[in-house]
Amino acid sequence: MNQSFYGLLLFVFLLIPPVASFMESIMIIHMHMQMPMLVISGFLMAQFILKLFQRFFEKWNSNGVPGILLFVIIMVYWMLPRTMDEALTVPAVEVFKFISLPFLAGVPLRDSWKKLSSKGKTTIIILFTLLFIGVGALYIWSPVQLCNNYLVMEQLTLGWGFMTTAICMIIYLVYTYFVDPSEYV
């Protein structure tokens, strides 16, 4: 229950207008800090939500695949340049961001991750690695400005942020390939 309180506290903190405005004013902070922190807040609050709606999640997400699919769809949606722009200019889209990332991405991730097999988890990590490489390449090598609310230099910074994250994920995948975590339990 403590985790749920901290998740709610983080969510409320991210909702404070000066905090939200600051985080949205810099493109890489908007994408690589605010959005993941919203997912983390939902991930932490999920403990309470999963207990409250236990039968629903057992029936709807028994093997973890529907929940992880919803998580992937929401995350891919928020990686699109247009949705980042609209989150700054259309109030309804910003409200959707603050609802979808914690409750349609964070909660299903928490419920699904423990239900997936190790191959399923590895597949998701590989998928996001490839996605981050593709999106990073898009932001870096695009000949035009993709987001109207951010400078081209911020677009390049975000692209390199995606590439750096993808490299870290590749290092993790190589590590887990060569090291058996069950030996260290």
C-alpha positions in Angstrom: 0.0 0.0 0.0 3.0 2.3 0.6 4.0 2.0 -3.1 0.6 3.1 -4.2 0.8 6.2 -2.0 4.2 7.1 -3.4 2.8 6.5 -6.9 -0.1 8.8 -6.2 2.2 11.4 -4.7 4.5 11.3 -7.8 1.4 11.6 -10.1 0.1 14.6 -8.2 3.6 16.2 -8.2 3.7 15.8 -12.0 0.2 17.4 -12.3 1.3 20.6 -10.7 1.2 23.2 -13.4 4.7 24.7 -12.9 6.3 21.2 -12.8 4.3 20.1 -15.9 5.2 23.4 -17.8 8.9 23.1 -17.0 9.1 19.4 -18.0 7.2 20.1 -21.3 9.4 23.1 -22.1 12.4 20.9 -23.0 11.8 18.2 -25.5 14.1 15.5 -24.0 12.8 16.1 -20.5 9.2 15.9 -21.9 9.8 12.6 -23.6 12.5 10.9 -21.4 11.6 12.1 -18.0 7.9 13.3 -17.7 6.4 10.5 -19.7 8.4 7.7 -18.1 7.7 9.2 -14.6 4.0 9.1 -15.4 4.3 5.4 -16.3 6.2 4.8 -13.1 3.5 6.5 -11.1 0.9 4.2 -12.6 3.2 1.2 -12.1 3.5 2.1 -8.4 -0.3 2.9 -8.0 -1.1 -0.4 -9.7 -0.7 -2.4 -6.5 -3.8 -0.7 -5.1 -5.7 -0.8 -8.4 -4.9 -4.5 -9.0 -6.2 -5.4 -5.6 -9.3 -3.3 -6.1 -10.2 -4.9 -9.5 -8.5 -8.3 -9.0 -11.2 -10.3 -10.8 -11.2 -8.0 -13.8 -7.5 -8.3 -14.3 -7.5 -12.1 -13.8 -10.1 -12.4 -16.5 -8.9 -9.7 -18.9 -5.1 -10.2 -18.6 -4.7 -13.8 -17.4 -1.5 -14.4 -19.5 -0.1 -10.9 -19.6 -0.4 -10.5 -23.4 -3.4 -8.1 -23.6 -1.9 -5.8 -20.9 1.5 -5.7 -22.5 -0.1 -5.0 -25.9 -2.0 -2.1 -24.5 1.3 -0.8 -22.9 3.1 -1.0 -26.3 0.3 0.7 -28.1 0.2 3.6 -25.6 4.0 4.0 -25.6 4.3 3.9 -29.4 1.5 6.5 -29.6 3.3 8.9 -27.3 6.6 8.5 -29.3 5.0 10.1 -32.4 6.2 13.7 -32.9 2.6 14.9 -33.6 1.3 13.7 -30.3 4.1 15.5 -28.4 3.1 18.7 -30.3 -0.6 18.2 -29.6 0.0 17.5 -25.9 1.4 21.1 -25.7 -1.3 22.8 -27.8 -4.5 20.8 -27.3 -5.7 20.6 -23.7 -7.7 17.4 -24.2 -4.6 15.6 -25.5 -2.6 16.7 -22.5 -5.3 15.4 -20.2 -5.2 12.1 -22.2 -1.4 12.0 -21.6 -1.9 12.3 -17.9 -4.5 9.5 -17.9 -3.1 7.2 -20.5 0.5 6.9 -19.4 -0.2 6.0 -15.7 -3.4 4.1 -16.1 -3.3 2.6 -19.6 0.5 2.0 -19.7 1.8 1.8 -16.1 -0.9 -0.3 -14.5 -1.0 -2.9 -17.4 2.8 -3.1 -17.4 2.8 -4.0 -13.7 0.1 -6.6 -14.1 1.6 -8.1 -17.3 5.3 -8.2 -16.7 5.2 -10.8 -14.0 2.9 -13.0 -16.1 5.1 -13.0 -19.2 7.7 -15.7 -19.8 11.4 -14.7 -20.0 11.2 -15.0 -23.8 8.2 -12.7 -23.9 10.1 -10.1 -21.7 13.1 -10.4 -24.0 10.9 -9.9 -27.0 9.4 -6.7 -25.6 12.9 -5.4 -24.8 14.1 -6.2 -28.3 11.0 -4.5 -29.8 11.6 -1.3 -27.8 15.3 -1.4 -28.7 14.5 -1.5 -32.4 11.7 1.1 -31.9 14.1 3.4 -30.1 16.7 3.0 -32.8 14.1 3.8 -35.5 12.6 6.8 -33.6 16.1 8.1 -32.7 17.1 7.9 -36.4 13.9 9.7 -37.4 14.6 12.5 -34.9 18.3 12.8 -35.8 18.3 12.5 -39.6 15.0 14.0 -40.5 15.6 16.9 -42.9 12.7 18.9 -41.5 11.5 20.0 -38.0 9.2 17.3 -36.7 7.7 19.2 -33.7 6.5 22.7 -34.2 6.9 23.5 -30.5 10.6 22.5 -30.2 13.8 23.7 -31.9 15.6 21.4 -34.3 18.5 21.2 -31.8 16.1 19.8 -29.2 15.0 17.3 -31.8 18.6 16.2 -32.3 19.1 15.9 -28.6 16.0 13.7 -28.2 17.1 11.5 -31.1 20.5 11.0 -29.5 18.7 10.3 -26.2 16.8 7.5 -27.9 19.9 6.1 -29.4 21.7 6.1 -26.1 18.8 4.3 -24.4 18.8 1.8 -27.3 22.5 1.1 -26.7 21.9 0.6 -23.0 19.2 -1.9 -23.8 21.5 -3.7 -26.2 24.1 -4.0 -23.5 21.5 -5.3 -21.1 20.3 -7.9 -23.7 23.9 -9.1 -24.3 24.5 -9.3 -20.6 21.4 -11.4 -20.0 22.4 -13.6 -22.9 25.7 -14.5 -21.4 24.8 -14.4 -17.7 22.2 -16.7 -16.1 20.5 -14.6 -13.4 19.3 -17.8 -11.6 22.9 -18.5 -10.5 22.8 -15.3 -8.4 19.6 -15.9 -6.5 
